[in-house]
Amino acid sequence: MLANELSQDAMQRTIRVLDVRVFRGPHLYSLTPMVQIQIDLGALEGFPTDKLPGFTENLGRLLPGLAAHGCSYGAAGGFLRRMEEGTWLGHVVEHVALELQTVVGHRVTRGKTRSVKGSPGTYNVMFAYQDEAVALLAGRIALELVDSLLPANLQGAEDLREVAEADGPFELAARLQLLKVLADERALGPTTASLVREAERRGIPAIRIDESSLVLLGQGRHQKRIRASCSDFTSEIATEIASDKDLTKLLLRQAGLPVPKGELVRSEPEAVAGAARLGYPVVTKPLDGNHGRGVNIGLATVEEVRWGFEQAREHSRSVIIEQHFVGSDHRILVIEGRVVAVAERIPAHVIGNGRDSISELVEETNRDPRRGEGHSSVLTRIQIDECVEHFLSRSQLTLSSIPARGERVFLRPTANLSTGGTAIDRTDEIHPENALIARRAAQIIGLDIAGIDFVCSDISRPVSETGGGIIEVNAGPGFRMHLEPSQGRARNVARPVLDLLFPGGQNGRIPIFAITGTNGKSTTARMLAHVLQANGSNVGLTSTTGIYLNGERIMTGDCSGPKSARVVLREPGIDIAVLECARGGILREGLAFDECDVGAVLNVHGDHLGLKGIDTIEDLAQVKSVVVESVRRGGWSILNADDVHTSAMSREARGSVCYFSLANRTEWPNTLRDHVAEGGRALTRERSGDGWDIFIHEDGQSLFLMCVDEIPATFEGAAEFNVANSLAAIAMAYCHGVPLTTIRGALAEFTTSFEHSPGRLNVFDGHGFRTIVDYAHNPEGLTALGKLVSHMRSGHQRTIGLVAIPGDRRDCDIRNMGAVASKIFDIIVFKEDENELRGRAPGSIAGLLREGALQAGCAPARMHVSYPEQEAVRFCLELARERDLVVLTVDDVEAVWRQVTGFEPAVVIRRGRDNHDVHHLRAS
């Protein structure tokens, strides 16, 4: 019956992928990074899981781990109960994607599924991730698995390649293997992973830089890089010395440390002659090998020496032949001159049972779930190769030999974990003399982190009594044997490394100031950066005009998104980051950081509505609120008390709240009045005689800071929007602890010049008229600019305005832009650029702007249409007469500024002796 019901639907019958996003930081739905897959269920919207016979049982059988998912019930079995009661397939995909990641060892539990407003059957399926690539493949497999359990005529999920690539028809076992292989390939090694976990435990940001194990810890000037146990502090020359085993022994021998005698040889005859001089047994090893590759010990005959030489030659042109120290192999880990861990390494071996052959015992040993390929597992699988067979033959054994019950059979001469060895913790047993030898060896070679390979019969007794000594010093030693020894206590050896990199409990972070809002972000960010730089900080700034380091631009374009923010946070020379956080970047991939020190929301107006699911101002406010929801504990959220949408964010904002307001004290909003009455912090503008003053309110006290007139960017208070921007910048700086004298002095120097704030109220007085270049790109921004134009009218004849708006705005917003322009300017020039059409037909934007102006009562004769931007600017400048005010709202600010300053009018206006205008025609 189900198939019949669904088959009648002539529309889409299968699941279809509409969009895929990866949120790498806090986002609209959560502070947790997540993958989002938007799907359309089509006709399946009408059939939750309780209407799909056998679906719940089959899914639970294939993924038994789902039984542990609590879901909304908060207890094991909760999700299965939800499926039995009936839940939609998008919700199922979320849980399956989480469980698939869990199956391959990724600890993720958080997920959300939300229906898309106004689009029945469409869902945003979101789930946390540990690795992006693994999560995306898990998302695809989840969709495939759910699809495979549907009735046959409803299978065939579409556009899965948008999520991840996976060849061949769906078969769960094969897909799980594919996911496991990818997870293993993407996994950090045990050493790097332990350092990242310790960093995260301390709140130190950790970002994987490449496909290998290069990881950036910290931000800005506090950042450190690691690759396994090598760090920024690891000396290159010390690493080179350690890789040259012959040079290492020379330096240690010169320091009086016990090392085996040896020679460097390049041929079999030289190796045989060297063995004779040293005395048997001997060891052969590559000059610059690692992980025990090509090393053979206990060689007691000429034939064995020749064989050992050839094995070593496969890994190095030069071979070391040296004395064989008798005893157990130990790894002593030295970090910053301290012994932090000791492990006895046992070569790969099997224990006989009197029944199975050595080969079969190896297979059984490799079934240990702790054993895997490479270095990502606790133990490494034992590989049978020529070296194993040769080593067995020295004891008259083969792979077919059957050891007696309890007999231990060693398979390799060396005890490296990478060849299947095991480890026993001996940290608490090492004798002080042996520890001193290890510490000195690390210091002599010059390594901050060193693995000392030490052979002796008993590590608890001094090597001077037992014999033995140092056989190698390793740069970048692995931590696996210490983190998870086969026997004994695990050692958190990542802790002393992080103590070395970030002493004194430092968290490696720099202060982050995040600014969002519909209008004013760029100016506020520039003001704040100017103040912070005046306070002696090296400031990284992102804005819509580029990325700046201490005022010098290093990248051009709109850099208000998370990608640009990450550039600043990774810049090694900066102390502070000031980040403009635009709506688009938050919706696309979230914020570039997990938390900020100070977050500000300046205002929320109806711009960009109808885009990416943001249809109302309330929707937009939720997006902007992400910034203050990401403020760290102990930080500050700066909110505009005059904006009902921003002031309402105080309920969700983290840290302490500081308001700012343009309202006079008698007109304060109730929210602000109550906040100040309770001792809260606020910045306000208040009337004082003929002007305005700025006050700081805190703990029941009011402190005068400065007059608004002292801030050039406010145009003596006439540019009210810049007064608000100043209040926000002051609030952010003050909450960070910048001295008030510094704030006052810096803002008194900040102007709206093109150099200080390109595209933000840049004024050029030349050519006989005044020109203002600004970026106002929405009705609210243009309205605010219009108030300043109105204030300036008394000193000018006509006002000429160049007005435009991007084509992805709603028709009503475009018309409104035209209507606003009609109330401000005497002459309006509407423009549109090809790159701003955004799907609209050429001429349509200008047409809607004109339509809005006409509806507002603007006479047709006052309006002109000109494009592209360069021609429109030229048209406006040529229209201008003496004492006119020309306002250009443009996109390519730099090109327009060059055009304005370089403009040569056809008529030059000069003042004559009788104070009458004298017009001179320029020669063509």
C-alpha positions, 0 to 999 in steps of 0.5 A: 500500500505504501508503494502505491501511495507514493507511486501516485506522486508525480513529483520527486520521489527520492531524497535529493541533496540541495546544498552542502556546507562545512561550518568551521566555527560557531554558526547560526545553529550551534557553537560546535563546528558541523557539516550541514547537508540540505536535503529535499525529501520530496514525497517522503516528507509524508512518511516518517519512520513509523510508516516505513515497515521494517525500516527501524529494525533493519537500520538498528541491525546494520548499525547496532551502535545507534542503540546508544544514542539518547536523542531528545530522551537523553538516555540510551535507546532514545533515538530508536524509540524516536524512530519507532514513534515516527521521525523524519528521514533527515533526522535519521540521516543525522544520527547515522552520520554521527554513528558512522564516524563513531564506528571509525573511532571519531568521538562525535555526538552533537547533531541537529536537523531543522526544517527549512522555513517555507520549504516543506520537506526540505531539511538542514541536516547537521552533525559534528565532525572531527575531520571534514573529509571523513564527516562528508563521506560519512554523510554520503554513506548515511544518505546511501544507507537510508536510501537503501532501506526504502521501498525499491521504487523510492530508492535512488537518492540524487546528487550524492556527489555534492557531498562526497565521492564514492565509486561503485554501487552501495554496499555497506561493508565496502563503504565502511571499509572506505570510510575506515581507510579514509579515517586512517589516512587522515588521522594524526599520528599518536604523537601529534594527536597527543599534543593536539589533545593536550593543547585543546585541554588547555584551550590552545587553538590547534589547526592542522595546516597540511595533509600530514602532521603539521599543526599550528598551535596558538594564534598571532605572535604566540603561535607555535608549529609542531610536526610530531614531536618537532617544534619551532624550538627544535634546532635544525643543526641538532636534527642534522647531527642526530641523523648522522649516527657517526657524528652523534657518537663522536660528540658523545664520546668526546663528552665522556658518555658511554657509546659503542665503538664503531666504524663507517664503511661503504663496502662489504669488505670494509664491513667484514674488516671492521667487524674483525677489528671491533670483535664479534658480535657486531651491529650494522645500521644505516648512517642516517636511518630511522625506525629501526629500518636496516638495523641488525644486531648480534651478527656473529659471523662474516656471512651475517655481517655481509648480509647485515651490510646489504640490509643497511645499504638499502636505506643509506649509502654509508653503513655503521658497524659497531660493537654490540651492547648486550642488554635490553633496549630502552627509550629515554625521553628527554624534554627541555633537559628533563627525563620525563619517561622511560620505556623498555622496548621488546622486539616483535615476538610470539608466545608458543602454545605447542600447537600453532606454527610461528606464522599462525601465531603471528596471525593470531597476534595481529588480531589484537584490536590494538594493532594496526597499520603504520603509527596511528594505532597503539601497536603495529601489526607484525609484518613477515619479511626477509628480515624476520625469516633470516633472524629466525634462521639464526636460531634454526627456526622457520615460519613453520616451526611450532614453539613449545607452550610458553616459549617466547620466539623473537622475530626481529633483532630490533625493538622498534614499535614500528616493526611490531615491538611492545613497550614496558614503562620503566620511568620510575625505575631508572637510576639517576646516573643513567638519567644524567647520561640521557640528559647530557646526551640531549643537551650535547646534541642540542635537542629540545625533545630527544629520544635516547636509545639506551642499552643495558641489562638493568635500567635501575642500576648504573650503566657503569656497573652493568655495561652498555650505553647510548646507541642512538639519539633521536630527534622527533621521537615518537610518544606512542610507547609512553602514551600507551605502553603494553605494560605499566603506567601510561605517561602524559608526555604531551604535557611537558612539551606544551609546558615548553611551548607555552610556559606559565599556563599560557593559552597561546591566544591573542585578543580577538575583537569581532564586529558585526552589524548591518552598517558601520562595521568597517568604520568601527573596526578601523577606529578600534584598530587605530586606538589599539595601535596607538596603545602599542599593539601590532594589530591585524585588521580585516575589512571590506577593503582588505586585510591590514597589518598595522595599517599596511594593506597586505590583501585587497578586496572584500576580506570580511569573511572567515577565510580572511580572518584566519589569515590574520590569526595565523600572522606571526607578528600580530598582538591583536586581531580586529575582525569584521564579521559579515553576514555572508561568511557566518552563513557560509561557514561560521566564524573563524574562531571558537571564541572572541574576547570582545564582540560587538553588534552595531545594528540590525537593519533589513539588508540582504533579506530574502537570501540564503534563508534569511527572510526577516529582520529577526532571522538576520538578528539571529545571524548577527547574534552568533558573534556575541554568543561566541564571546569567551567567559570573562569577555565583553559583548557590546550592544547598541541599546537604541536598536531593539534587535541588538539590545534583545541579544543580551539574553544570549550574549556571553561575557559581560554586556556593555551598551552604547547609545545615542539617546540623551539620558532622559530618553534612554531605553528601559533596557539601558536605564535598568542596566546602568541603574544596576551598575552595568557598563555603558557608553552614551552621548549626552547633550551639553550646551550647544554640543554633545559629550561622551560619558562612560557609566559604570558602578553607579558612576558617570565619567566624562570622556570627551566632546563629540566635536573632538572626534573629526570623523563625526563632523562636529556631531553631524555624522551621527552614524560615526558618533555611534561607531565611535561609541562602539569603538570606545566601548570595545577598547575600554572593555579591553583595558585601554587607558582613557587618555589613549582612547581620547588621543587616538580618536582625536586623530582619526579622520574619515580621510581616504588613508584612514578609512577608504570608502567611508565618508571620504571628502575631497574639496577641489574643482570648486565643489565638495565631493564625498565618496562613501559605500552606503549600499542599503536604504538605512545607510543612505538615510544616515548619510542623508542626515549629514548631507542635510546638515551640509546643505547650508554651505552648498548650492545643489546636492548631486547623488550617485546611487546604486544597490546590488541586484540580489536585494528584494524589489521592495528594497531597491525601490526603497533605495530610490525613494530614500535618494529622492528625499536627499538629493536635488539631482540623482544619478542611478547606476548599475554595474554588470558585476552587481546584477546578480541574476537580474536583467541589465537595466532592471536595477536602475529601473526599480530605483527610478520607479521607487523615486517616482513613487516618492514624488521625485520629478523625472527631470531630477533623475538620470541613469548612467553606467558603468560606475566609471562613466556614472562618476564622470557624469556626476562630476561634470554635472557639478557647479561651484559650491555643489555637493556631490555624493558618490556611493560606489563599489570600487572605492579606490578607482573612484577616489583616483577618478575624483582627485584626478578629475579635470573640469572643462571649466575652472572656477576661480574667485575674481577680485570683485568676488564674482565667479570667473570661469576659464575654459580649459584648452582641449 
